[in-house]
Amino acid sequence: MDVDRSRPHLRVAAPDDGVVVPAAFARGWPTACAALTTVDAPSLVVVAVGDGQVLAPALVITAERDQPQIATVGRHRACALPLPTEASLARRHLAIVVEPRGGGREVRARVLDLDTADGLLAEDGEPGRSLSLDGPTLVRAGGVTLVLVPTTGDDAWPIEPAAAWARLPPRRVLDAVDDEPAALPRRLAHGTDAPATEAAPRVTTVRLGPAPLRREIGAPASGPAGRLRGRLAIAGAPAILVDDAAATAGVLVGRGSGHALPALATAGISRLHLLLLELGGRLWAFDVGSSHGTRRPGGARAPSFALADGDELVLGEGLARVRWAAAR
């Protein structure tokens, strides 16, 4: 097996005598493969690789029916995949949201940059601030490569990395403005340039998207550019307005600096606390690895909440409540 170590998150042209496997995939695949054998529900397996080694145990994000799941990656101890020694990462660097796709074991996932300086790289090296995926791929953040492998209808993967790499479906990488191509992908991160056929119909689509919008609690409200979806009302602070574009891209809500809200600022609200994101026509609130969590009034901490008109959430240590008011 030939391993390309010069660009560890990318595949280069394979020589005639063998398959070139990215070093990160070669290193991380055995851990991912072992994790895949332990899951019996639709899931996404995530393995972090850096400096030639697996950095942590595999993270398995299970996609429950009608309840999408979120996991954060970063240096903070509250992250689902904490990498405290990786100086190239922010404290909360990425969020990965996973939901079921169809009625089987397949899932779709969104990877979102959490307001970092550098963003992320798709497998073909294209920079972005978010991406969606429906099959295996690699994502680069800072000095870390994430090997992302969703469960499928057939998870009998080969253990040997070169055999697994050769078996991966081609990855079709699209920009946010690209329409779904009828046949030929705009660019391929891996595989031939031939379109899928009936004999080999499976292609992983990776679509780059915009960055989630950052909204600080206490900052002056900014008017929506498009159709208003609703308001996140916060006692003693301007409401956060969410329009269609913001709901699709995501809205990051958290503690700001320089705003005259001392009670909120000391109530255990993290700088990045909530992600508002539309999935399947519903608006969700996700806790992005905050230090003190999010819950419904009277309930326990939880990672995700479906939002309906009038719903309230308690942030941090209980002094701050937010209320969703849908536009009428």
Sequence and secondary structure as in RCSB ss.txt:
>XXXX:A:sequence
MDVDRSRPHLRVAAPDDGVVVPAAFARGWPTACAALTTVDAPSLVVVAVGDGQVLAPALVITAERDQPQIATVGR
HRACALPLPTEASLARRHLAIVVEPRGGGREVRARVLDLDTADGLLAEDGEPGRSLSLDGPTLVRAGGVTLVLVP
TTGDDAWPIEPAAAWARLPPRRVLDAVDDEPAALPRRLAHGTDAPATEAAPRVTTVRLGPAPLRREIGAPASGPA
GRLRGRLAIAGAPAILVDDAAATAGVLVGRGSGHALPALATAGISRLHLLLLELGGRLWAFDVGSSHGTRRPGGA
RAPSFALADGDELVLGEGLARVRWAAAR
>XXXX:A:secstr
 EEE SSTTS     TTS EEEHHHHHHHHHHHHHHTT  SSEEEEEEEETTEE S  EEEE BTTB EEEEEES
STTSSEE TT TTS SS EEEEEEE TTSS EEEEEEE S SS EE TTS EESEEEESS EEEEETTEEEEEEE
  S     SSHHHHHHHS  EEEE TT    SSS S EEES SS   SSS   EEEEEE   EEEEETS     S
S EEEEEEETTEEEEEEEHHHHHH EEEEE SS S HHHHTTT  SS EEEEEETTEEEEEE S SS EE TTS 
B SEEE  TT EEEETTTTEEEEEEE  
